[in-house]
Amino acid sequence: MTEPDRPQAPQPSAESLAEPMRSRWSGSVYDASHRLGDAEVALLLHAAQWAPSAGNSQPWTFFVCVPGTTNHDRLVANLSRGNSGWVPRASVVFLTAAHVRSGDEVDAPAFSDYALYDVGQAAAHLTLQAHSMGLLAHQFAGFDHEALAGALDVPATHQLLTGIAVGLPGDPGEVDERTAARDHRDRVRRPLSEWAFTGAFGEAGVADSQA
């Protein structure tokens, strides 16, 4: 969050970034009583809608899982043990899927080889929009993908990918110690020299510097 007393402050390599990238972080402690209005949910989805994609293919599908709905029940029933304590407390959870293959029909819609990349961009846009609205957004993949895809009737042309939990920060005293501790872990990133190269792979790594 942007408030100075939040447990996660910008780290040294993020200080020069623009908002909301600078102070974005993946919190795990949500206010379980908070709910988003339909307009707020739609606004988050509009952010994903306007992400760039190959040939404007927009190969994403988002499932909206609001507490008290069938979709939310389907999600909760298939969460991993590590995620079952904190994910259900979020105001809404979005599940992402990508159009990764064509159907058997002669006129089946084409798919893009870059669908996974594009869905990632759509998810990133949604998380940044959430942060600009004062909300936490935490992406995760700990759930039974096959079972949940079946429960959601995801067609064979699509691949269920990840979840994005969104909501207001909550009281750490209302969650288990392990979940509360997640929000106080140091935020670290691999140095640029390990993954940005001005030569061939592994050669001439870019040095970290402050703008």
ABEGO torsion letter per residue (X at the ends): XABAABABBBBAAAAABBOAAAABBBBABBBAABBBBAAAAAAAAAAAAABBBBGGAGABBBBBBBBGBAAAAAAAAABBAAAAAAAAABABBBBBBBBABBBABAABBBBBAAAAAAAAAAAAAAAAAAAAAGBBBBBBABBBAAAAAAAAGBBAABBBABBBBBEBBBBAAABBAAAAAAAABBBBBBBAAAABBABBBGBGBBBBBBX
